[in-house]
């Protein structure tokens, strides 16, 4: 039991010799080392993403149950969505994931310009997503596809459930996008200030994890909501 | 609060309201939580008093039926979401977790403070709801009544619970990262105190369960305010789906309440018997087992809600399996007491009380897990008695026991020991008298949530109300001498109980960064009678 690294601590856990000789200015007082701080923040973001999975999971569960109860309504309703816009948004988000990962990479190798350019691109792509989403939502209102008293289309029983889930899932996803863009604006400000260095890039790294998570949620939403109709009867 | 000037502690390092309200010190946040949950416990207790007062007589004569509905709804919402769920984790857990693993603080001190503020915001919203007239859905918010039936402020109450839920998520999240990343050199997983193990299992439940209930309640709020129809039968929605999603969190929530208590009791048993805990690995593992099984039993709340009978059978069996790790704990505590040198301090009283009440609460849970019997007992006072034995008899007894045990460490003061023993006995007797008769009432068929009942049931109800008054006196007594001790109590030594564990190696109360020197651990947990042997499980 003499060597703590054998029992439970990862390579970046607390070192056996206490008190590092040098203290990085970004190291918070309660951590032993920068490595421990980075590991803690990354694990923290992953744990947070687990809660996010469960958060969306409740709605996905409702989706699974109702899709099985009302397959015909779900198929018919799915055809009311604009697949072109959905596909365009999928492409936009995948590109934003690329620029995001390039921004993180730039921080790790210490390229300030790379961080700034890629963060701006990420923000622009994220905003593009929201603009397309806005036009989609507007069309739904025009076509009276919003659940409630004004829901008029001739669709089978259960289609209001489909559209309720559509608005809840994509709405909460869009909310996450808005929060993500807000985070990226903060990252951009810090990147311009030159805060991130190759030995301190935690915030941009974990913000990237969050961004990718929000993208992945969309990767699930797109087939479940938009492509569902084609699943039933081919193209 | 006065402390001797020569002592340097977290209590008197930068002082004043601002320093406290913006603190990132986990110990101060624990104290903020302690004050707030005590306030909510008192509030919830007042509603309980209102309920018991009404049930003193068979006729509905104190409150109207509507008021009574609001009383038990607000009692449930406040006690579950604003007292029991945060109780041990946010106070004792917040205070002790970092010290027990030998860290200077939790991994994310700022998030810890945010979690307290979320709790306060959620609490403020619920108090606002209260001022506006409360809600009448019960704490379970069952649809379709909560979505389209009730005319009370359900949406706002849901917002309050939603916000408070995030405070709970952040606490659990912080604990998980702390256990993984903040342990001191030599503090291996199997040297962790059992309190840390149970808090770890609790935290996993918090981060997995709470988001589900948050989104479920948010959907109900969306249904009420935006007219979306997720659970509305008129649109083809299924209210039973709500019950599934609700209990997916709310059953684990019961373990969020009881697992920390089990952790507290494990600490108390070892310290009060001055003995290495019997079967450390099994007690630690049983916490994780309860944590995992706790997620697979929610269907036992739906035995009579049109759930398929085969699903019911599976849920019934898994529910009974929970009794195994629970029994492992009780047997191991008993075995630890066996031939230990037990000191009869007030924490010991609470420990023994907990074991008795938890045993009854757990065993009656098996009655309810049996599908056939549950049809008779469902929604009767038997259920009410059962979960109060777990949530009040178990969780609150352990909370009080832990509070007494660590009070000297947290405040640096000793309380009046004879009074503490008196309060422990009063709480135990009062509790049994309150909820014991309710088992009988439930068996005789008295349903829960009714404000009147047939006359032949009055005797048991009078006993129950009488017990509730004794219970109330017990709690008030504990509150009084604990507050008194803050100002006039004797100064506590660093280790008043002669207990093991890192928290007893630092001063009482601890300095801001917990330890004057960074701790290094080189002995197993609870090494009361060193024999050179160490548990090697992993």
Interface residues (C-beta under 8 A of the other chain):
Chain A: X1 X4 X7 X8 X9 X13 X14 X15 X16 X18 X19 X28 X29 X30 X36 X39 X40 X43 X44 X47 X48 X50 X51 X52 X54 X55 X56 X57 X58 X59 X61 X62 X65 X66 X69 X70 X73 X147 X148 X149 X157 X158 X160 X161 X164 X165 X167 X168 X172
Chain B: X103 X104 X105 X106 X107 X108 X109 X169 X173 X174 X176 X177 X180 X181 X182 X183 X184 X185 X186 X187 X188 X189 X190 X207 X208 X209 X210 X211 X212 X214 X215 X216 X219 X222 X226 X227 X228 X229 X230 X235 X236 X237 X238 X241 X244 X245 X248 X513 X518 X520 X522 X534 X538
